Structure formats: C-alpha cells, structure tokens
Amino acid sequence: MNNKDKKLLNELIAEMRFPAPESLINYFRDRQKYYESIDFNQNTNPKLTPLREAGIGVLAFLRDGIDAVLDLGIVEAYNTHNMKYLHDALYTYTRLNFPLARNTANKKSGSIDVINEYVLCRDIIEAFAACDTATIRKYCPENSPVLTKGYKMWYVGYNLILGFLYNDEKRIETGVQQAEKALTTKNPQFDAAVIAYLLALAKYNVSEASSQFAIMLSVYRKSGLFNFHDNFLKVFAMIPHGLYNIACLRFSKDDFDAIKQPEDTCFWNSLAEYQRRMDLSHGTPYLLFADELQSLNVIYDY
C-alpha cells in the first residue's frame, strides 16, 4: 500500500462498526434471536418475502455483518504484519458469503440468472482470493451453464474461470471467443484489463498476463467496481488477488511466479507471498461459533 491507502485504511479503522471479533459475534447472536422470533408462516411483512423464497435461513440475517469478517482480518493483518489473519478471514468470509451470493444469482427454476452474473462471477473471484476452490466447486459445479449475455467482464470471466477450474476446453474456447469480441468494443479500463488478463491466461501468455495485471492494478481504485460492496476493498484489492491466484490453474509454478506484483498498490504482496508458501490452500476458521450460533460452523465442514 502507498501512504494514501494507509491513511484511508486508518480512517476506515476509526469508523469500524465492529472493532473486534467479539463485537461481531454478539451482533450475529442478536440477529439469530431476531430470526428465531419470526413466524414465517404467519408474518405477512412483504420485506420477508425474498427470504421465504430464497430459503437460505439465518445467513440472510447475517448479511450486514459478513463483510465485517473480512474487515477484521484486514485490520489484524495490517496491525500485526501477519497475513494468516487475513487469509483465514478471507476463508471465513467466503464460506459465509458464497451460499447467499449463489442463491441471489439463482432463478426459482434453479438456472443461473444472467442478470445477476455480476454477483456470481464476483464471488467466484473473491473465493479464489481465499484459495477456496472447494466452495466454488460446491456451488458452481462442472455442469454449470455457459453464460452468453450480461455485463461483459462478468459473464466472459465466469466462462473462462470455470473453464480453467474444470479443464473444460470447450468452455474455454467459448470464453476466448467472447473475450476477443468484447475487447473490440468499448470497455472501462479495468474491465478491459481483466478480460485481456483472462484471455492471456487462456492462451498461456505469461508476459501479456503480467502486463494486463499491472494495468488492472493501476486503475483499480478508479474502477469503482460497482461502488465497492465494502469500503475496505478500496485499500485491499480482493478481486485482483483472486484473479492473480486463478493464474495457477493455467500456468506452471515458474510461470505463475513470473507474474509481476506491482508495488505501492492495493495488492498486498505479503498476502500473495504467504498464500504461495501455503501452496494456495485455504485457511482455517477466523471465527468459531458457539452456543446458539454453533450450527453456523457447518459452513466449514465440506
């Protein structure tokens, strides 16, 4: 991070709603009690209709606190210079967030809603930042449909990334065609860099991947990424971290290591180095739930 990012991070820390894991657990406990007080069969409050239809239980009520898991890990890693805290927080965030995000991108029929391919692809990439491919495989199996329309960066990315994950050359070929076509049209700088980066991975072009990765980081803060769903992502480039880790699916170890990590950006080189030392395996629980929340520990079990 550069000095500007460090200043912003300290401002965000001063404004944290949950300054410690204990305060977040207490919030989750309060939300659980609220959830248990609702009779879904009799309560006709229209605000609850999406929850009835989704059938995703208590996770829906934890939505406001899920980002805070990531925030706490960012802050603890920053303060201690120990990236294990952030690595574990990324894992816990993904396990809490992905079921909710996956359901959001679903139609009642169970098919993927292309209107929400942004939600799905974003969370796939964030799961790669956590090195948690098991979660992606669980919620986006090999037979997931190929997307053909929507927001270009996300549906092209979705097809290529799942192609890489499952070694599905047919899906990759479709994604390459979509990427090449997308790059002939006008795109925001960040979007174009992401698409070109994934295209370089598909074509095993290490130098181009490294070049596009640098461009991606240079315009990251300007991208807005749909106004960032969490302000801490303005100082921690979670999407680029996920995209960086995706390269290990296509490149040899030496080629993967050859991707240059820009200095003084929102990309935390120390986290990338830690994750490489861990062979890109996912972390361990940052939060363990007890008492009335203990059923939430099931998120860690698969």
C-alpha positions in Angstrom: 0.0 0.0 0.0 1.1 3.6 -0.6 0.8 6.3 2.0 -2.6 7.5 0.6 -4.0 4.0 1.1 -2.6 3.7 4.6 -4.2 7.0 5.5 -7.6 5.8 4.1 -7.2 2.5 5.9 -6.6 4.2 9.3 -9.7 6.3 8.6 -11.8 3.2 7.9 -10.4 1.6 11.1 -11.5 4.5 13.2 -15.1 4.2 11.8 -15.4 0.4 12.2 -18.8 -0.7 13.3 -17.3 -3.9 14.8 -13.8 -3.2 16.1 -13.2 -6.7 17.4 -14.4 -10.3 16.6 -16.3 -10.4 19.9 -18.5 -7.5 18.9 -19.3 -9.1 15.6 -20.2 -12.4 17.3 -22.5 -10.5 19.6 -24.2 -8.9 16.6 -24.6 -12.3 15.0 -26.1 -13.6 18.2 -28.6 -10.7 18.3 -29.6 -11.3 14.7 -30.1 -15.0 15.4 -32.5 -14.2 18.2 -34.4 -11.9 15.8 -34.6 -14.6 13.2 -35.9 -17.2 15.7 -38.7 -14.7 16.8 -40.2 -14.6 13.3 -43.0 -16.9 12.3 -42.5 -17.2 8.5 -45.9 -18.9 8.0 -47.9 -16.1 9.6 -45.8 -13.0 9.2 -47.0 -11.2 6.0 -44.4 -8.5 6.1 -43.5 -8.1 2.3 -39.9 -7.4 3.3 -39.6 -11.0 4.3 -40.9 -12.4 1.0 -37.4 -12.7 -0.6 -36.2 -14.6 2.4 -39.1 -17.0 2.3 -38.5 -17.6 -1.4 -34.7 -18.0 -1.0 -34.9 -20.5 1.9 -31.4 -19.6 3.0 -32.2 -19.3 6.7 -30.1 -17.4 9.2 -27.4 -16.4 6.7 -29.8 -13.9 5.2 -29.9 -12.1 8.5 -26.2 -12.0 8.9 -25.7 -10.2 5.6 -24.9 -6.9 7.3 -22.1 -8.5 9.3 -20.4 -10.7 6.7 -18.3 -8.0 5.2 -17.1 -7.2 8.7 -15.4 -10.6 8.9 -13.2 -9.5 6.0 -12.6 -6.1 7.5 -11.4 -7.5 10.8 -8.9 -9.8 9.1 -7.6 -6.9 7.0 -7.1 -4.8 10.1 -5.5 -7.5 12.2 -3.1 -8.5 9.4 -2.2 -4.8 8.9 -1.6 -4.2 12.6 0.4 -7.4 13.2 2.0 -7.9 9.8 0.8 -11.5 10.0 -1.1 -12.4 6.8 -2.5 -15.6 8.4 -5.3 -13.4 9.9 -6.3 -12.1 6.6 -6.0 -15.5 4.9 -8.3 -17.0 7.5 -10.7 -14.1 7.4 -10.9 -14.5 3.6 -11.8 -18.2 4.0 -14.5 -17.5 6.6 -15.9 -14.6 4.6 -16.2 -16.8 1.6 -17.9 -19.6 3.5 -20.5 -17.2 4.9 -20.9 -15.1 1.8 -21.0 -17.6 -1.1 -24.2 -19.5 -0.3 -26.0 -16.2 0.0 -24.5 -14.8 -3.2 -25.1 -18.1 -5.1 -28.7 -18.0 -4.2 -29.0 -14.4 -5.2 -27.9 -15.4 -8.7 -30.5 -18.1 -9.0 -33.9 -18.1 -10.5 -36.7 -20.2 -9.0 -36.1 -22.8 -11.7 -32.5 -23.2 -10.5 -30.9 -21.9 -13.6 -28.4 -19.1 -13.4 -29.9 -15.7 -13.7 -27.8 -13.8 -16.3 -29.0 -10.5 -14.9 -27.0 -11.3 -11.8 -23.9 -12.9 -13.4 -22.1 -9.9 -11.8 -22.9 -11.3 -8.3 -21.9 -14.8 -9.2 -18.6 -14.1 -11.0 -17.5 -11.5 -8.4 -17.9 -14.0 -5.7 -16.2 -16.8 -7.6 -13.2 -14.4 -8.0 -13.3 -13.4 -4.3 -13.3 -17.2 -3.4 -10.1 -17.5 -5.4 -8.7 -14.7 -3.3 -9.4 -17.0 -0.3 -7.9 -20.0 -2.2 -11.2 -21.7 -1.6 -11.9 -23.7 -4.8 -14.0 -26.2 -2.8 -16.7 -23.6 -2.3 -16.7 -22.8 -6.0 -17.0 -26.4 -6.9 -19.8 -26.9 -4.5 -22.0 -24.0 -5.7 -20.8 -23.9 -9.3 -20.4 -27.5 -10.4 -18.8 -28.6 -13.7 -22.2 -28.8 -15.5 -23.0 -25.1 -14.7 -24.4 -23.5 -17.8 -22.3 -21.3 -20.1 -23.4 -17.6 -19.9 -23.9 -15.8 -23.2 -25.0 -12.3 -22.2 -24.9 -9.8 -19.4 -22.2 -7.4 -18.2 -19.2 -8.3 -20.4 -16.5 -8.6 -17.8 -18.5 -10.8 -15.5 -20.0 -13.3 -18.0 -16.8 -13.6 -20.0 -14.9 -14.0 -16.8 -17.3 -16.6 -15.4 -17.0 -18.8 -18.5 -13.2 -18.6 -18.7 -12.6 -19.1 -15.0 -14.9 -22.2 -14.7 -13.2 -23.5 -17.9 -9.8 -23.2 -16.2 -11.1 -24.8 -13.0 -12.6 -27.8 -14.7 -10.1 -28.1 -17.6 -13.1 -27.6 -19.9 -11.6 -26.7 -23.2 -14.9 -26.3 -24.9 -16.0 -23.7 -22.3 -12.6 -22.0 -22.6 -12.9 -21.8 -26.3 -16.3 -20.1 -25.9 -14.8 -17.8 -23.4 -11.9 -16.9 -25.6 -14.3 -16.0 -28.5 -16.3 -13.9 -26.1 -13.2 -12.2 -24.7 -11.8 -11.4 -28.1 -15.1 -10.0 -29.3 -15.5 -8.0 -26.0 -12.1 -6.4 -26.5 -13.2 -5.0 -29.9 -15.8 -2.9 -28.1 -15.6 0.0 -25.7 -14.9 -1.1 -22.1 -13.9 0.7 -18.9 -10.1 0.4 -18.4 -10.3 -2.0 -15.5 -12.8 -4.3 -17.3 -10.7 -4.4 -20.4 -7.6 -5.3 -18.4 -9.5 -8.1 -16.6 -10.8 -9.5 -19.8 -7.4 -9.3 -21.5 -5.7 -10.8 -18.5 -8.0 -13.8 -18.5 -7.5 -14.1 -22.3 -3.8 -14.2 -21.7 -4.2 -17.0 -19.2 -6.3 -18.9 -21.7 -3.5 -18.5 -24.3 -0.7 -19.3 -21.8 0.8 -15.9 -22.5 2.8 -15.0 -19.3 4.2 -11.6 -20.4 0.7 -10.4 -21.6 -0.9 -11.6 -18.3 1.8 -9.8 -16.3 1.3 -6.6 -18.4 -2.5 -6.7 -18.1 -2.3 -7.4 -14.3 -0.2 -4.2 -13.9 -2.7 -2.2 -15.9 -5.5 -3.7 -13.7 -3.9 -2.5 -10.5 -3.1 0.9 -11.9 -6.8 1.6 -12.5 -8.3 -0.5 -9.7 -9.3 2.4 -7.4 -10.8 4.3 -10.4 -12.9 1.3 -11.4 -15.4 1.7 -8.6 -16.3 -2.0 -9.0 -19.9 -1.1 -8.7 -19.1 1.3 -5.9 -17.3 -1.5 -3.9 -19.6 -3.5 -1.7 -17.2 -2.9 1.2 -15.2 0.3 1.7 -12.2 -1.7 2.9 -11.9 -3.1 -0.7 -10.7 0.4 -1.7 -7.4 -0.5 0.2 -7.4 -4.2 -0.3 -7.7 -5.3 -3.9 -9.7 -8.6 -3.4 -10.7 -9.0 -7.0 -7.1 -8.7 -8.3 -5.9 -11.1 -5.6 -8.5 -13.6 -6.8 -7.5 -13.1 -10.4 -3.8 -13.5 -9.5 -4.5 -16.8 -7.9 -6.5 -18.0 -10.8 -3.3 -18.0 -12.9 -2.1 -21.0 -11.0 -4.8 -23.1 -12.8 -3.2 -22.4 -16.2 0.5 -21.7 -15.6 3.3 -23.7 -14.3 4.8 -22.7 -10.9 7.6 -20.8 -12.6 5.3 -19.0 -15.0 2.9 -18.2 -12.1 5.7 -16.8 -10.1 6.8 -14.7 -13.1 3.6 -12.6 -12.9 4.9 -9.3 -11.6 3.3 -7.9 -8.4 3.1 -4.1 -8.6 4.5 -2.1 -5.7 2.6 0.6 -3.8 -0.9 -0.6 -4.9 -3.9 -2.1 -3.2 -2.5 -5.5 -4.0 -0.9 -6.9 -0.8 2.3 -8.6 -1.9 2.8 -10.0 1.6 -0.5 -11.8 1.4 0.3 -13.3 -2.1 3.7 -14.5 -0.8 2.0 -16.0 2.3 -0.5 -17.8 0.1 2.2 -19.2 -2.2 4.0 -20.5 0.8 0.8 -22.3 1.8 0.6 -23.8 -1.7 -2.6 -21.8 -2.2 -4.5 -23.9 0.2 -7.5 -22.3 2.0 -7.2 -21.0 5.6 -8.8 -22.1 8.8 -11.8 -20.5 10.6 -11.3 -17.0 11.6 -14.5 -17.1 13.7 -15.8 -20.2 15.5 -19.4 -20.1 16.5 -20.6 -21.3 19.9 -23.8 -21.8 21.8 -26.9 -20.7 19.8 -24.7 -19.9 16.8 -22.8 -23.2 16.7 -24.9 -24.6 13.8 -23.2 -22.0 11.6 -19.9 -24.0 11.9 -21.4 -26.3 9.3 -20.1 -23.8 6.7 -16.6 -25.1 7.4 -17.4 -28.8 7.0 -17.4 -29.6 3.3 
